[in-house]
Amino acid sequence: MQEQLQQRIDTLSNLLSEIRRNMEGLMAENQRLREVVRLAESELRNRRDQVQNLETDSRSLKDKRAAAREKVEQTIARVDEIMANIGKVAS
């Protein structure tokens, strides 16, 4: 009877040790996964910032292009006006 009880205790102790090892392995894996997620989130934030900067640069370039186009159109209109005035003066 005592021997059977001791065998059960030993079996339970072995099983508890195995469970503890498995839990430690799971905890270590969980920690590694948390680190991977943390790195992925950091990378995602960096990429999002890059996209926002590129969008800002793109808007800025579009605005500058539009302003340059407007200046060119105004200059052409002014040149046309001057040429028309020169034609009137020459007549």
C-alpha positions in Angstrom: 0.0 0.0 0.0 2.7 2.4 1.0 4.7 1.4 -2.1 1.8 2.1 -4.4 1.2 5.5 -2.8 4.9 6.3 -3.2 4.7 5.2 -6.9 1.7 7.5 -7.5 3.5 10.4 -5.8 6.5 9.8 -8.0 4.3 9.6 -11.1 2.5 12.8 -10.1 5.8 14.5 -9.4 7.2 13.5 -12.8 4.0 14.7 -14.5 4.1 18.0 -12.6 7.8 18.5 -13.6 6.9 17.8 -17.2 4.0 20.3 -17.0 6.3 22.9 -15.5 8.8 22.4 -18.3 6.1 22.7 -20.9 4.8 25.9 -19.2 8.2 27.4 -19.1 8.6 26.6 -22.8 5.3 28.2 -23.6 6.2 31.3 -21.5 9.5 31.6 -23.3 7.7 31.2 -26.7 5.1 33.8 -25.6 7.9 36.2 -24.7 9.6 35.7 -28.1 6.3 36.3 -29.9 5.7 39.5 -27.8 9.1 40.7 -28.9 8.3 40.0 -32.6 5.0 41.8 -32.3 6.8 44.8 -30.6 9.3 44.9 -33.5 6.6 44.6 -36.1 4.6 47.4 -34.5 7.7 49.6 -34.4 8.4 48.9 -38.1 4.7 49.6 -38.9 4.9 52.9 -37.2 8.1 53.8 -39.1 6.5 52.8 -42.4 3.4 54.8 -41.6 5.6 57.8 -40.8 7.4 57.4 -44.1 4.2 57.2 -46.0 2.9 60.3 -44.3 6.2 62.1 -45.1 6.0 61.0 -48.7 2.3 62.2 -48.9 3.3 65.5 -47.5 6.2 65.8 -50.0 3.9 64.9 -52.8 1.3 67.5 -51.8 4.0 70.1 -51.5 5.4 69.2 -55.0 1.9 69.4 -56.5 1.4 72.8 -54.9 4.7 74.0 -56.2 4.0 72.6 -59.6 0.6 74.4 -59.7 2.2 77.7 -58.5 4.9 77.4 -61.2 2.2 76.6 -63.8 0.2 79.7 -62.8 3.3 81.9 -62.9 4.1 80.6 -66.4 0.6 81.2 -67.6 0.7 84.7 -66.1 4.0 85.4 -67.8 2.7 84.1 -71.1 -0.4 86.3 -70.7 1.8 89.3 -69.9 4.1 88.6 -72.9 1.0 88.4 -75.1 -0.2 91.7 -73.7 3.2 93.3 -74.3 3.3 92.0 -77.9 -0.2 93.3 -78.5 0.8 96.7 -77.2 3.9 96.7 -79.3 1.8 95.9 -82.3 -0.5 98.8 -81.5 2.4 101.2 -81.1 4.0 100.0 -84.3 0.8 100.6 -86.2 
